[in-house]
């Protein structure tokens, strides 16, 4: 483009306004109706690095990027007296530095209102744009970080609400994930851990997805997956941003820690339950071992009766001195004693054999009467009397009958042991059942023994505490654990006339909801 010197222009083209322009504290150029530069003030020259002689004519266009020169020239050739323009132009100064100018282009008029040219005021907004862009970038980064933190924070709330239920945690987390990604309306999610597979309702396999592993105890146990239902522009990882990769990795790691903690706790609870059941069984076996002599005596009675009746029957038969009615009577007595011995063996077998806990509706009084025969044998061995005072109107409860019988037998045996130094005439154990005002079923076992010393009161239910010369010292501890697991309570109190009463409660059937 041919250069034009200011001295070549007609004097009438240079209005006196240029003298004013030179005093304005912003960069300004003056162009005629053809778009040629008539004047550029000193600030414009300093800002662009071009001299006035270079700018005159069409030289001013040299500072603009080639793609923007025609657009700028078109604005400076407009003939409309009302064509006020505000635009941004990307320029490259003489030093080669890229800049951005905010330009205001206004028409100049003659006396008749015709357009004679334009004034273009320019402000360098490069630094402002850079600051604004940095601010926008920082704001976006903060917003994305906030989404990430909000997602992880909400997962923590889900864990608190779930109460240790891993399926619920996975289900609620998978519904949370889409809103944490850039395009939530078209985002789906899926979480797989072992046999659990939870998905959002819109889940489908698409090419636009990312995933992260879930490890439990340092072994791969599943993955978390997030994807888009529609194509999106490529970003840092396909259509996904770098912070979304960090987020999904963080979620996978966190779910792994959560699952590890929950599953480990479940295994510990299962192991604890197994050990408790083994110890409970061991306690029953130990009790039966301690009762061996009394049980042997209890079995010996019906067996001796069977032998006696059989011998008598043999003599009658040998002498031919028995009629049919007497024969049948003796046989009935033999059968009765055999059934008595069989019942004792059956109850022993039920108490001793190891079995899984089985809770079902039961008649508490009936279960107490079942154990009465075994307890009576032990009472006779201790020269004591066992009294049963059972409330006939007691409602049923839900319980493991064998475990409740174990508790009762343990309390009766403790009561008998406590009366070793009591006068035989006063050795009495009373077992009572009743229903309390709150609806709870109460069982009490009272003795007239030595009582419980005050210094031992806090230790009675502690494991391995015992005042006996022999024994494991776990009977009361296990008994209390059994009653607690049934939703009841166990405690004891001193009797006014001497001795101790142990109590335990069980809820009736209608109060059993939610008790494990």
SVG drawing of the C-alpha trace seen along z (x, -y; Angstrom):
<svg xmlns="http://www.w3.org/2000/svg" viewBox="-56 -25 67 146">
<polyline fill="none" stroke="black" stroke-width="0.4" points="0.0,0.0 1.6,-3.3 2.5,-5.7 1.2,-9.2 3.1,-12.0 1.2,-14.5 2.8,-17.3 1.1,-15.9 -2.4,-16.3 -4.5,-19.4 -4.6,-21.9 -8.4,-21.7 -8.1,-18.0 -6.4,-18.9 -9.0,-20.6 -8.0,-22.5 -9.4,-19.6 -6.1,-17.8 -4.5,-20.3 -7.1,-19.3 -6.6,-15.6 -2.9,-16.0 -3.8,-17.1 -6.2,-14.3 -4.7,-11.7 -5.7,-8.7 -4.5,-7.4 -6.5,-8.9 -6.3,-8.8 -8.3,-11.0 -9.3,-9.5 -11.1,-11.0 -14.1,-9.5 -11.9,-7.2 -10.4,-5.7 -7.0,-7.3 -5.3,-8.6 -5.1,-12.4 -3.6,-12.6 -2.4,-10.4 -1.7,-12.0 1.5,-11.5 0.0,-8.9 -1.2,-6.8 2.3,-7.0 3.9,-6.0 1.4,-3.2 1.8,-1.6 5.4,-2.5 4.6,-4.0 5.6,-7.5 3.1,-10.0 4.6,-9.9 4.2,-6.1 0.6,-6.3 -0.6,-9.0 -2.7,-7.6 -3.3,-3.8 -0.1,-3.1 -2.0,-3.1 -3.5,0.3 0.0,1.9 -0.5,2.2 -3.6,4.4 -3.5,8.2 -4.2,8.8 -7.5,10.5 -8.8,7.4 -7.7,4.6 -10.7,4.8 -13.1,4.7 -11.4,1.7 -11.3,-0.1 -15.0,0.5 -15.8,-1.2 -13.8,-4.3 -15.6,-4.6 -19.1,-4.6 -21.2,-7.5 -24.0,-7.3 -23.8,-10.3 -25.1,-8.1 -22.7,-5.1 -21.0,-5.0 -18.9,-1.9 -17.2,-0.2 -14.9,2.7 -11.8,4.6 -8.9,5.0 -5.9,7.3 -2.8,5.3 0.9,6.0 3.1,3.0 6.3,2.1 8.2,4.0 6.2,7.2 4.3,7.3 0.6,8.5 -1.8,6.1 -5.6,5.7 -7.1,2.2 -10.6,1.2 -11.6,-1.3 -14.5,-3.8 -15.1,-5.1 -17.3,-8.2 -18.1,-10.2 -17.1,-13.8 -19.7,-16.1 -19.6,-19.2 -22.0,-22.2 -24.6,-20.3 -24.4,-17.2 -22.5,-15.2 -19.7,-12.8 -16.3,-14.1 -14.3,-11.5 -13.9,-9.6 -12.1,-9.8 -10.9,-6.6 -10.0,-6.6 -8.0,-3.6 -7.2,-2.2 -4.8,0.7 -6.8,3.3 -4.3,6.1 -3.4,6.2 -7.0,5.9 -8.0,8.7 -5.1,10.8 -6.3,10.1 -9.9,10.8 -8.9,14.1 -6.9,15.0 -9.8,14.2 -12.2,16.2 -9.8,19.1 -9.3,18.9 -13.1,18.6 -13.6,21.7 -10.9,23.6 -12.5,22.6 -15.9,23.7 -14.6,27.0 -12.7,27.6 -15.9,26.7 -17.8,29.3 -15.1,31.9 -15.0,31.1 -18.8,31.0 -18.9,34.5 -16.4,36.0 -18.1,34.2 -21.5,35.6 -20.0,39.1 -19.0,38.6 -22.6,37.7 -23.8,40.8 -21.5,43.0 -22.8,41.4 -26.5,41.9 -26.0,45.5 -25.2,46.9 -22.6,49.3 -24.7,50.6 -22.3,50.9 -25.1,51.5 -26.8,48.2 -23.6,46.3 -22.9,47.5 -26.5,46.8 -26.6,43.2 -23.1,42.5 -23.8,43.5 -26.8,41.1 -24.5,38.3 -21.8,38.6 -23.4,37.1 -23.9,33.6 -20.1,33.4 -19.2,33.7 -19.2,30.8 -22.3,32.0 -24.6,33.4 -27.7,33.7 -26.0,36.3 -23.8,38.0 -24.3,41.6 -22.5,43.5 -21.9,47.1 -20.2,48.6 -19.2,52.3 -17.9,53.9 -17.7,57.7 -21.3,58.8 -22.8,55.4 -23.5,53.5 -25.3,50.2 -26.1,47.8 -27.9,44.6 -31.2,45.1 -29.8,43.6 -26.8,45.9 -25.7,47.2 -22.3,48.1 -20.9,45.2 -17.4,44.4 -17.2,41.3 -16.4,42.7 -13.7,42.9 -13.2,45.2 -11.1,45.8 -10.3,49.0 -11.7,49.8 -9.3,51.8 -10.2,53.6 -7.3,54.8 -4.9,53.9 -6.8,56.2 -8.9,55.1 -12.6,55.5 -14.4,53.4 -14.5,50.0 -16.4,46.7 -17.3,45.5 -18.7,42.1 -19.6,41.4 -21.4,39.1 -24.5,40.1 -23.4,37.7 -20.1,36.6 -18.4,33.6 -15.3,31.6 -12.0,33.2 -10.4,31.8 -7.6,33.2 -8.7,36.8 -11.1,37.3 -14.1,35.1 -13.1,35.1 -11.1,32.5 -8.0,33.2 -9.7,32.4 -12.4,35.0 -9.7,37.6 -8.5,36.6 -12.0,36.7 -12.9,40.2 -9.6,41.6 -10.2,40.0 -13.8,41.5 -12.4,44.9 -9.8,44.8 -12.3,43.5 -14.9,46.2 -12.2,48.8 -11.3,47.5 -15.0,47.4 -15.7,50.9 -12.5,52.3 -13.5,50.8 -17.2,52.0 -16.4,55.5 -13.6,55.9 -15.9,54.8 -18.5,57.3 -15.9,60.1 -14.9,59.2 -18.5,59.2 -19.0,62.6 -15.8,63.9 -16.8,62.3 -20.3,64.0 -18.6,67.3 -16.3,67.1 -19.1,66.0 -21.2,69.0 -18.2,71.3 -17.7,69.9 -21.4,70.2 -21.3,73.8 -18.1,74.4 -19.9,72.9 -22.8,75.3 -20.5,78.3 -18.6,77.1 -21.8,76.8 -22.9,80.3 -19.4,81.5 -19.8,79.9 -23.2,81.5 -22.0,84.9 -22.4,86.5 -26.0,85.1 -27.0,86.1 -25.5,89.6 -27.6,89.9 -30.7,88.6 -30.2,91.1 -29.4,93.9 -32.9,93.6 -35.0,94.5 -32.5,97.1 -32.4,98.8 -36.2,98.8 -36.3,100.4 -33.9,103.1 -35.9,103.7 -39.2,104.0 -37.6,106.3 -36.2,108.6 -39.6,108.7 -41.3,109.5 -38.9,112.3 -39.6,113.9 -43.3,113.6 -43.1,115.2 -40.9,118.1 -43.3,118.9 -46.3,118.4 -47.9,116.2 -48.8,113.1 -51.9,112.2 -52.2,110.1 -53.3,106.9 -50.4,107.0 -48.0,107.8 -49.2,104.8 -48.9,102.6 -45.3,103.5 -44.5,103.1 -46.1,99.6 -43.9,98.7 -40.8,99.9 -41.8,97.9 -42.4,94.8 -39.0,95.0 -37.3,95.6 -39.0,92.5 -37.9,90.5 -34.3,91.5 -34.7,90.8 -36.0,87.3 -33.0,86.6 -30.6,87.7 -32.6,85.7 -32.3,82.5 -28.6,83.1 -28.1,83.7 -30.0,80.4 -28.0,78.4 -24.6,79.9 -24.7,80.1 -23.3,77.2 -25.8,75.5 -26.5,72.2 -28.5,69.6 -32.2,70.1 -34.7,67.6 -38.4,68.3 -41.6,67.6 -41.6,69.7 -43.4,70.1 -40.9,69.0 -42.6,70.9 -42.5,74.1 -38.8,73.7 -38.2,73.2 -40.1,76.3 -38.0,78.3 -34.9,77.5 -36.5,78.1 -35.7,81.8 -32.0,81.2 -32.0,78.4 -33.8,80.6 -31.1,83.3 -28.5,80.7 -30.6,79.3 -31.0,82.7 -27.2,83.2 -26.9,80.0 -29.6,80.9 -31.6,78.0 -35.2,77.4 -36.1,75.8 -39.4,73.9 -41.0,72.7 -43.5,69.7 -44.5,69.2 -47.0,66.6 -49.6,68.6 -50.6,65.5 -47.1,64.8 -47.1,63.9 -44.7,65.6 -41.3,64.1 -38.9,64.6 -35.8,66.4 -33.3,69.2 -34.8,71.6 -31.5,73.5 -29.6,70.3 -32.3,69.1 -32.3,72.4 -28.5,72.2 -28.8,68.8 -31.4,70.1 -29.4,73.3 -26.3,71.2 -28.2,68.9 -29.7,71.9 -26.3,73.6 -24.7,70.4 -27.5,70.1 -26.9,73.7 -23.2,73.1 -23.8,69.9 -25.7,71.9 -23.0,74.5 -22.6,73.0 -26.3,72.4 -28.3,74.6 -29.8,77.5 -33.2,76.7 -33.0,73.2 -31.4,74.1 -34.1,72.9 -33.9,71.6 -37.0,69.8 -37.5,69.2 -40.2,66.7 -41.7,65.3 -43.8,62.2 -44.7,59.4 -43.6,55.9 -45.5,52.7 -43.5,51.8 -44.5,55.1 -41.2,56.8 -41.1,60.5 -39.0,60.9 -37.3,64.0 -35.7,64.0 -33.6,66.6 -33.3,66.1 -31.2,67.9 -30.5,67.8 -26.8,68.0 -23.8,66.0 -24.6,63.0 -22.3,61.0 -19.5,59.0 -19.7,55.3 -16.1,55.3 -17.1,57.8 -20.3,56.1 -18.6,54.3 -16.9,57.5 -19.7,60.0 -20.4,59.8 -16.8,59.5 -15.4,62.4 -13.2,64.8 -14.1,63.4 -15.1,66.1 -15.0,66.7 -15.1,70.5 -12.1,72.7 -12.9,74.3 -14.8,73.1 -14.1,70.8 -15.6,67.7 -17.5,67.0 -21.0,68.1 -22.5,64.8 -20.6,62.9 -22.0,65.2 -25.4,65.1 -25.6,61.3 -24.3,61.3 -27.1,63.7 -29.8,61.7 -28.5,58.4 -28.5,59.9 -32.2,60.9 -33.0,57.3 -33.3,57.8 -31.3,56.8 -29.6,58.6 -28.8,57.4 -28.8,58.6 -29.7,57.3 -29.1,58.4 -31.9,59.9 -33.0,58.4 -32.8,61.7 -29.5,62.8 -28.7,64.2 -28.9,62.7 -31.5,62.4 -30.5,62.3 -33.0,60.9 -33.2,60.9 -35.9,59.5 -37.0,60.4 -39.3,58.4 -42.7,59.9 -43.3,60.9 -44.9,57.6 -41.8,55.7 -39.3,57.7 -39.1,55.6 -35.6,54.5 -33.8,56.7 -31.0,58.8"/>
</svg>
